[in-house]
Every structure is written in C-alpha cells, then in structure tokens.
Amino acid sequence: MTGQRTWRVGVAGLGTVGAGLLKFLSERPDFAPAGGVASVTGVSARSRSRPRPFDIAGLPWFDDPVALATSPDVDVFVELIGGSDGPAKAAVEAALAAGKPVVTANKALIAEHGAELAALAEAKGAPLLFEAAVMGGVPAVKIMREAMVGDEIKSVAGILNGTCNYILTEMEATGRSFADVLAEAQRLGYAEADPTMDVGGFDAAHKISILAALAFGCAPNYAAAEIEGIEGVDLLDIQLARDLGYRIKLVASADRSPDGVLVRVHPSLAPLAHPLAQAGGALNALFIEGARIGRIFVQGPGAGAGPTAAAVAADIADVMTGAVRPVFQAPAGQLQPFTPVDPSKSIGRAYLRLSVKDEPGVIAAVSETLAEAGVSIESFLQKPVENAQGVPIVLTTHAVAESVLKAAIERIAGLSAVLDRPRLLRIARI
C-alpha cells in the first residue's frame, strides 16, 4: 500500500449500517479498485456506551456530528444518522459547505432537501452520493444516474420497502393478521418499534421520489407523492386476490406523461406470475422502462448491515476515484420541481371488494350502478367466507379514470344492500 493516498473517513451514525461499514473498512481498507486506503478517523452517534457488534474504543469520538463533519482529520463524511432534519441535515450541510464529499444512506434527507443540498454540493465542488438511500445493496441509483443516461426513462415501479414486503408475504403464507405479523416482524428486527414510516408507505415514498428525480431530471418532490400504506390490507383481500390470480404488494411508482409526473405508493395487485409478485420476504425489486432500452428488472436485499454498508462503500470508492457528475441527472441550477399529475385523472384497473346482504338482485344492482357510472367489469368473484358479516363479492375493472371509479364507489356505497364501504385496491400497471 506504499504511496497510496489515505482517505480519512468520518462516520456519523453507528446503527446496523454504521457498524457494518466500520467492520468492512477495518477488514478491507484498500477495497477501492482505483487504489487508495480508507481509514476511519472519527465517529459520532447518540450514545457512546451503547453495545455494538464492532469495537469503537480506538476511534476518535465526537459528541456533535457537525464537529465530525468539519474536522480537519476527515476527508469524507458518511452520514448514517437518519431523519430529514436535525443533526443529519446540519452535519451534511456543514460538510458540504466545507467542500467535503458526503456519502449518505438517508432517503428522507435526499427526498425532502435534495435540491438545496445538490446546489450546495455543486457550488462547493463536493460530491454528494446516496446509493444506499434506495434499495440497500441493489445499485438502483447508479443504474438511474449513470447507466440510463443514454435513454429516456418513461416509468419506474417496484417494491421498495422490505418490511412491508415481509409482512404481506407472511400474511399470505401463514394466514395471520396484519397485527400478528407486524408484531413478529418487530421481534425479528424487520420492523421498528414505531413502524409508521414503513407500514404507512412513507419510506417507500421517499425512495420513489428520489428515483423519480433521477429518472426525469427534476428536483425531488416528496410532498407531491400520493401515499397509502398497508395498515388497511385485510387478510381476506390477500386471499381473494390470490383466487383472482394476483398477489398484493406495496408498489411505489413514478410515471411521466405530457401532463407531468405521477408518484404513488399503494397496496397493489400484481399477477402471480409477474416478477414483482415473485419477490417475497424482505426483498426489494424494481422495473425501469426506457424508450430505447425497454424494460429492466433488478431485485435484491433492500436493507441490512452487509448490503447497505456495501452500497455506502461503493460511494466512498467513487469519491476516491475522483468521479465528478451532477448530484441528480442535471446540474442543480437546471432542476425544476416536476409538475404533479392530478391523481383523479390517472387511468388504471382496480379491485373492489364489497360486503353485501345475501338477497336476490344484489349483484345486478351493483353491476347496473357501475355501468351507469361508466365502469366496466372485467372479472367477478363471489365466495362465501365463514364468520363474515354479509357475503363478500369481489370484482376487477377494466381501465378507468380514478375520478370515475371513486364516483362509482360512492354510488355503490349508497345501495341499501351494501353493508360497508367498498374496499379499493389498484391493479399494478407493470
């Protein structure tokens, strides 16, 4: 290693990923293909005494991550604290203002403040890299930012949250309720003590907002995302969807049209034979559709110490090679917030479940109401369920505008034979 430059790395945030990164860099300090050595010269976290799988006793400790970010003994600042504001944002801004490269796994920070951080980074000539913020060890960001620059991306869609994917997979496999499987996921470490960011769809929305910015050359616009989590997914829907030939997944998507960009996170039905439906457990999966290349599919672990630390290390290697490119697809000064498409104008197919009275003429009334509202039925299933209140009937529609569909649901809900509000799920456009 004689003559190789030593890159001094400061790591803020010593959770699962931080500990994994420290272990990797201690074992392979000369991992970068272009040469050079990465040496950790400072760490920071909320607690110095918390038990960790990696011994930090010999590393310089900083109580304040901002002090670590601006330390003269740090060449590259790695932010693994998390959160869109607070210490994470302050430390990243301080490092960039000092002209230091920043590597982060913080999807909330990039999704909500990416444009302003990109402007600061490019003004200071400092790289800002965030491969680990999306899909863990799967190089989705590099694919979008580097491999796809010769194409025009039309859409991206996939499974971007392993916690939700695990819960939905286990509900189907075991027949247990959402609450039961969530509790198990928390015991196993797949879900946080407060799982709202994951099961509420917000984590996936941060990630798809970043991918949309990279795909379409715009600034991230997390506030424009339409978000629905999996808390309302009932075991009955999982079972009935399977009877219809589908599997329910939390699908995050971004589509570009002449009207703008539509970013959505919703529980959606994917055909059983489709690759997204086949991605089980805590896996992540993504489809990218380009005008020239066509469709690309990638799948892999979306979280964990090993995969995510590997993505962080890959970004550190890019810093060490001196790679220079805009933070997003275009220089910060050219990024514009995309024009959100009115979701009511989007067109797609849908799954509707109704609980109805067991009496003659109900199905005819529902069919007539849908037809009068302009909704065409594609398939229909009536399957008595033990201990169910009323008789569940399920139908799928042909493609219809969201506004027309929701108006039809309101009319159906008003029928005297319908016992509760119809359950709506989208059929994924994949």
ABEGO torsion letter per residue (X at the ends): XBGBBBBBBBBBEABAAAAAAAAAAAABAAABAAEEBBBBAEBBBABAABBBABBAAABBBBABAAAAAABAABABBBBAAEEABEAAAAAAAAAAAAGBBBBBABAAAAAAAAAAAAAAAAAAGBBBBAAAABGEABBAAAAAAAAAAABBBABBBEBABAAAAAAAAAAAAAGBBAAAAAAAAAAAGABBABAAAAAAGAAAAAAAAAAAAAAAGBBBBAAABBBBBAAABBAAAAAAAAAAGBBBBBBBBBBBBAAEBBBBBBBBBBBAABAAAABBEABBBBBBBBAAAEBBBBBEBABEAAAAAAAAAAAAAAAAAGBBBBABABBAAABBBBBBBBAAABBBBBBBBBBBBBBBGAAAAAAAAAAAAGBBBABBBBBBBBGBBEBBBBBBBBBBBAAAAAAAAAAAAABAABABBBBBBBBBBX
